[in-house]
Amino acid sequence: MSWSRTYSNVPIGSIDHLPPPATPFASLAEQEQWNAARRAAILIAGSKGAGAQTNFTIALSGTGNPGHPSADTITVTVTAP
């Protein structure tokens, strides 16, 4: 099952700046991937060395398989203005 979420104008400083989506995920596998992807996004943004006032656009997506048999993927894109 594929999923994607995009957040615009995100101030980085806490994982709370990437809130859960309004629509629920179709499976627990997708929820787990989203949690991993947003943690990665926070780490990537923090590594940019940007000032505290920098806002980012963050795009997260993935393909989850119930039971995680194989081929689970996530994509994290962090873009500074």
JOCORQUI-V911353 format. One record per pair of residues at least 24 apart in sequence whose ideal C-beta (glycine too) atoms are under 6 Angstrom apart, sorted by sequence separation. I is the first residue (numbers start at 1). J is the second residue. D is the distance in Angstrom with one decimal. If there is no record, write none. Layout:
i=I j=J d=D
i=I j=J d=D
This chain:
i=56 j=80 d=5.6
i=1 j=26 d=5.1
i=1 j=27 d=5.8
i=54 j=80 d=5.9
i=3 j=30 d=4.8
i=15 j=42 d=5.3
i=1 j=30 d=5.9
i=33 j=62 d=4.1
i=50 j=80 d=6.0
i=33 j=64 d=5.1
i=12 j=45 d=4.2
i=45 j=78 d=5.1
i=30 j=64 d=4.4
i=44 j=78 d=4.6
i=29 j=64 d=3.5
i=41 j=76 d=5.1
i=40 j=76 d=4.8
i=29 j=66 d=5.3
i=37 j=74 d=4.6
i=41 j=78 d=5.7
i=27 j=66 d=5.4
i=37 j=76 d=5.3
i=33 j=74 d=5.2
i=11 j=55 d=5.4
i=10 j=55 d=5.9
i=9 j=55 d=4.8
i=10 j=56 d=5.1
i=10 j=58 d=5.5
i=8 j=57 d=5.2
i=7 j=58 d=4.7
i=6 j=59 d=4.7
i=5 j=60 d=5.0
i=4 j=61 d=3.8
i=3 j=62 d=5.8
i=2 j=63 d=5.0
i=1 j=64 d=5.4
